[in-house]
């Protein structure tokens, strides 16, 4: 029985003119494409036309660009984020797609994911050591 390929999204997080991010993102995508167990997609946030400001009120519909990007991100099993560091953090362009419902929804989602991954890794460690 063949397993489904792992869907990996390589996200270019910088939207600045003259950015370097596409070069390493394309290299990572090309290397990943050589593997038969990965399905790779590059998501360039500079081309996603995300708004600079999102609604601050929970329940307010997200802008169309965010609604278009959400299923694309949701279909991915894993992410590689290529981004520069600005003031010891990530650029604002990365925050927009990750929290369309606001900071509380983003925090809840991250904790849900942390719990899911934590349980998965705990169970995998019980079956055997990491092969890496």
C-alpha positions, 0 to 999 in steps of 0.5 A: 500500500502506498502512502499519501505524499506529505504536502509541504508548503514553502512560504516566502515570508518577506514582501519587500522589494529586492528580497532574497527569500525566493532564492532559498525557497526555490532551492528548498522546493527543488530539493524537496521535489527530488523526493518521491514522498513529498508534494511541494508548493511554494507560496509567495506572500508578496504575490498573495495580495494580502491586505496590510490590515485585517479586521480586529473584531472576531467574526468579521469576515476575512478579506477575500485574499485571506479566504483564498489563501486559507484552504491552500495553507490548510491543505498542507501537512507541513511548512517551511518558512523562509523569512528574514529576521526583523527586530528579533521577530518575523515580518508582519507579512507572516502574521497576516495569513496566520491570524485572520481571526485575531490573536486569540484565535491564532493562540488557540490554533497554535495550542491545538496544534502543539497538543496534537504534535506533542501527542503524536511525538509522544506516541511515536517515541514510545514505539521507537527512537527517532531514526535521524 
